[in-house]
Amino acid sequence: MTNENPIKTRRKGAILEVTLDRPKANAIDLATSRIMGDVFRSFRDDPDLRVAILTASGDRFFSPGWDLKAAADGDAVDGDYGVGGFGGLQEMRDMNKPVIAAVNGLACGGGLELMISADMIIAADHATFALPEIRSGTVADAASVKLPKRIPYHIAMELLLTGRWFDADEAHRWGLVNEVVSKDQLMTRAWEQAELIASGPPLVYAAIKEIVRDAEDAKFQDAMNRITQRKLRTVDILYSSEDQLEGARAFAEKRDPVWKGR
């Protein structure tokens, strides 16, 4: 694959590795965002794929987010990002499969927003982070929505209001990333986690992701009622599935379950 295509993919079994490859810094322009959206939509809709890993090329930059050079050449900040919104993942509807971000370097602005759109985040120990939009007189919109729900409110507000940089250890301390590893172990660890998840029950993962999304702003009892009354599509499918019976049978028979995703 040439550098004319800014997104590289590698498929192994039920896992899809997606690599942002736009030298020098892996910034995202409108065209790249649309390609990423197509890639993640295909991942979402492929019944044989269960987990995705999102990373970037090199060991310096995950992504600084929006490509300011492309913007200077006419890319509009409110242009057509494609299905899934900026980076193809942040607003992807019905993304009911797990995504792991393997952060290989600097992640700031829209790159940080893309990173926190994943379900799990593994960072290389040299990775650095910031939301510097404040210094450019603009707003980190997705981060303003998501970050105060992911880490302590006052820390999130400090990062949004000051735009200061912080390292991987601090990101881990606040729970922004799941774990920090050496850069030479980053992809090994991401694949270990992806393989572990891929071996599990895909219908349950789908139900977990939909429940979490649906319940984000709901009262506890309202959320529970929607689950028990099977008003969520993924929950309804799970409760009527072969896999639901397989889990019980495997437990009774003292064997490992064989998940079929149906």
DOPA-313626 format. One record per residue (C-alpha): residue number from 1; x, z, y. Coordinates in nm, 3 decimals, padded with zeros to 5 digits. Layout:
# DOPA-313626
  seq        u        w        v
  NUM        X        Z        Y
...
END
This chain:
# DOPA-313626
  seq        u        w        v
    1   00.000   00.000   00.000
    2   00.145  -00.094   00.339
    3   00.146   00.113   00.654
    4  -00.126  -00.118   00.786
    5  -00.362   00.105   00.590
    6  -00.325   00.454   00.739
    7  -00.483   00.624   00.438
    8  -00.324   00.637   00.096
    9  -00.516   00.758  -00.207
   10  -00.405   00.865  -00.553
   11  -00.651   00.931  -00.829
   12  -00.572   01.135  -01.138
   13  -00.856   01.230  -01.367
   14  -01.126   01.400  -01.161
   15  -00.897   01.463  -00.863
   16  -00.850   01.242  -00.557
   17  -00.548   01.290  -00.331
   18  -00.600   01.158   00.021
   19  -00.292   01.118   00.242
   20  -00.303   01.047   00.615
   21  -00.009   00.814   00.679
   22   00.026   00.711   01.045
   23   00.385   00.750   01.162
   24   00.518   00.912   01.364
   25   00.276   01.204   01.397
   26  -00.030   01.116   01.183
   27  -00.256   01.105   01.488
   28  -00.608   00.973   01.424
   29  -00.760   00.683   01.616
   30  -01.111   00.546   01.579
   31  -01.017   00.293   01.311
   32  -00.836   00.556   01.103
   33  -01.128   00.796   01.135
   34  -01.368   00.530   01.007
   35  -01.143   00.459   00.708
   36  -01.124   00.830   00.629
   37  -01.502   00.849   00.642
   38  -01.532   00.564   00.393
   39  -01.281   00.734   00.162
   40  -01.459   01.070   00.167
   41  -01.801   00.908   00.127
   42  -01.673   00.726  -00.182
   43  -01.532   01.053  -00.313
   44  -01.863   01.228  -00.251
   45  -02.062   00.959  -00.430
   46  -01.833   00.904  -00.731
   47  -01.967   01.107  -01.025
   48  -01.628   01.103  -01.197
   49  -01.447   01.275  -00.908
   50  -01.475   01.651  -00.869
   51  -01.208   01.769  -00.622
   52  -01.017   01.615  -00.329
   53  -00.682   01.712  -00.180
   54  -00.628   01.619   00.186
   55  -00.270   01.605   00.311
   56  -00.044   01.391   00.530
   57   00.283   01.202   00.499
   58   00.621   01.351   00.580
   59   00.700   01.717   00.632
   60   00.672   01.750   01.010
   61   00.312   01.664   01.098
   62  -00.019   01.724   00.929
   63  -00.195   01.585   01.235
   64  -00.212   01.647   01.609
   65  -00.566   01.515   01.598
   66  -00.685   01.257   01.847
   67  -00.446   00.966   01.913
   68  -00.389   00.984   02.289
   69  -00.190   00.658   02.289
   70  -00.487   00.478   02.134
   71  -00.711   00.644   02.392
   72  -00.488   00.510   02.669
   73  -00.531   00.164   02.515
   74  -00.910   00.189   02.521
   75  -01.024   00.407   02.230
   76  -01.309   00.613   02.373
   77  -01.312   00.983   02.289
   78  -01.686   00.953   02.230
   79  -01.652   00.629   02.031
   80  -01.761   00.548   01.676
   81  -01.570   00.783   01.447
   82  -01.760   00.649   01.147
   83  -01.949   00.829   00.875
   84  -01.840   01.190   00.853
   85  -01.739   01.218   01.218
   86  -01.381   01.270   01.333
   87  -01.144   01.248   01.037
   88  -01.426   01.153   00.804
   89  -01.487   01.506   00.678
   90  -01.614   01.734   00.955
   91  -01.968   01.598   00.961
   92  -01.995   01.436   00.619
   93  -02.351   01.500   00.503
   94  -02.407   01.649   00.158
   95  -02.038   01.694   00.083
   96  -02.102   01.907  -00.223
   97  -01.758   01.876  -00.379
   98  -01.459   02.103  -00.306
   99  -01.185   01.978  -00.072
  100  -00.840   02.141  -00.052
  101  -00.623   02.087   00.257
  102  -00.247   02.087   00.192
  103  -00.099   02.134   00.538
  104   00.252   01.994   00.544
  105   00.345   02.057   00.907
  106   00.206   02.077   01.259
  107  -00.173   02.090   01.279
  108  -00.319   02.113   01.625
  109  -00.629   02.009   01.816
  110  -00.839   01.777   01.606
  111  -00.586   01.812   01.324
  112  -00.661   02.183   01.303
  113  -01.034   02.107   01.321
  114  -00.994   01.862   01.033
  115  -00.797   02.121   00.835
  116  -01.069   02.386   00.865
  117  -01.327   02.137   00.741
  118  -01.175   02.184   00.396
  119  -01.294   02.455   00.157
  120  -00.948   02.590   00.078
  121  -00.628   02.561   00.282
  122  -00.271   02.585   00.155
  123  -00.001   02.571   00.422
  124   00.371   02.503   00.402
  125   00.569   02.792   00.544
  126   00.699   02.582   00.835
  127   00.352   02.468   00.948
  128   00.246   02.552   01.303
  129  -00.096   02.551   01.465
  130  -00.264   02.539   01.805
  131  -00.575   02.437   01.993
  132  -00.410   02.299   02.310
  133  -00.717   02.119   02.446
  134  -00.756   02.384   02.717
  135  -00.431   02.261   02.873
  136  -00.571   01.907   02.896
  137  -00.891   02.018   03.063
  138  -01.111   01.948   02.764
  139  -01.280   02.144   02.487
  140  -01.195   02.182   02.120
  141  -01.559   02.132   02.032
  142  -01.560   02.163   01.652
  143  -01.318   02.455   01.664
  144  -01.536   02.630   01.922
  145  -01.822   02.613   01.672
  146  -01.632   02.695   01.354
  147  -01.337   02.917   01.436
  148  -01.524   03.233   01.552
  149  -01.707   03.222   01.216
  150  -01.387   03.193   01.015
  151  -01.157   03.453   01.172
  152  -01.210   03.762   01.394
  153  -01.400   03.666   01.708
  154  -01.146   03.798   01.957
  155  -00.859   03.618   01.784
  156  -01.055   03.293   01.777
  157  -01.135   03.326   02.145
  158  -00.772   03.399   02.230
  159  -00.660   03.084   02.050
  160  -00.930   02.874   02.215
  161  -00.876   03.017   02.564
  162  -00.495   03.015   02.571
  163  -00.404   02.721   02.347
  164  -00.103   02.918   02.221
  165   00.093   02.819   01.911
  166   00.101   03.035   01.598
  167   00.281   03.006   01.267
  168   00.172   02.993   00.904
  169   00.220   03.365   00.845
  170  -00.013   03.450   01.134
  171  -00.266   03.194   01.011
  172  -00.258   03.364   00.673
  173  -00.288   03.710   00.828
  174  -00.611   03.613   01.003
  175  -00.747   03.443   00.690
  176  -00.733   03.094   00.839
  177  -00.535   02.969   00.538
  178  -00.558   03.085   00.178
  179  -00.187   03.097   00.107
  180   00.154   02.997   00.239
  181   00.415   02.832   00.016
  182   00.749   02.661   00.062
  183   00.725   02.296   00.160
  184   00.869   02.181  -00.173
  185   00.592   02.370  -00.356
  186   00.303   02.262  -00.133
  187   00.168   01.971  -00.335
  188   00.243   02.139  -00.667
  189   00.032   02.436  -00.563
  190  -00.245   02.215  -00.423
  191  -00.264   02.026  -00.751
  192  -00.265   02.349  -00.951
  193  -00.568   02.468  -00.757
  194  -00.737   02.129  -00.779
  195  -00.688   02.113  -01.156
  196  -00.827   02.464  -01.195
  197  -01.139   02.373  -00.997
  198  -01.176   02.035  -01.168
  199  -01.194   02.214  -01.504
  200  -01.497   02.414  -01.388
  201  -01.871   02.338  -01.366
  202  -01.930   02.069  -01.101
  203  -02.302   02.140  -01.067
  204  -02.225   02.501  -00.981
  205  -01.972   02.395  -00.718
  206  -02.230   02.165  -00.563
  207  -02.484   02.446  -00.553
  208  -02.231   02.685  -00.398
  209  -02.148   02.440  -00.119
  210  -02.511   02.366  -00.038
  211  -02.608   02.734  -00.045
  212  -02.323   02.824   00.190
  213  -02.420   02.549   00.435
  214  -02.790   02.626   00.420
  215  -02.742   03.000   00.459
  216  -02.494   02.987   00.747
  217  -02.749   03.073   01.015
  218  -03.029   03.205   00.793
  219  -03.147   03.559   00.731
  220  -03.047   03.691   00.390
  221  -03.396   03.705   00.242
  222  -03.490   03.363   00.377
  223  -03.179   03.217   00.216
  224  -03.249   03.393  -00.114
  225  -03.609   03.271  -00.114
  226  -03.493   02.911  -00.075
  227  -03.260   02.956  -00.371
  228  -03.501   03.132  -00.605
  229  -03.780   02.889  -00.519
  230  -03.544   02.600  -00.594
  231  -03.587   02.442  -00.254
  232  -03.224   02.332  -00.248
  233  -03.164   02.008  -00.434
  234  -02.838   02.113  -00.598
  235  -02.984   02.444  -00.715
  236  -03.287   02.271  -00.863
  237  -03.061   02.028  -01.049
  238  -02.839   02.311  -01.176
  239  -03.126   02.523  -01.305
  240  -03.263   02.229  -01.507
  241  -02.925   02.106  -01.632
  242  -02.754   02.079  -01.968
  243  -02.457   02.260  -01.814
  244  -02.672   02.567  -01.743
  245  -02.757   02.588  -02.114
  246  -02.400   02.505  -02.214
  247  -02.267   02.802  -02.021
  248  -02.496   03.042  -02.204
  249  -02.429   02.883  -02.543
  250  -02.052   02.890  -02.494
  251  -02.067   03.259  -02.403
  252  -02.279   03.340  -02.708
  253  -02.054   03.134  -02.935
  254  -01.734   03.280  -02.783
  255  -01.586   02.943  -02.694
  256  -01.486   02.755  -02.381
  257  -01.773   02.560  -02.224
  258  -01.764   02.182  -02.203
  259  -01.902   02.081  -01.864
  260  -02.068   01.740  -01.837
  261  -02.201   01.757  -01.484
  262  -02.557   01.700  -01.594
END
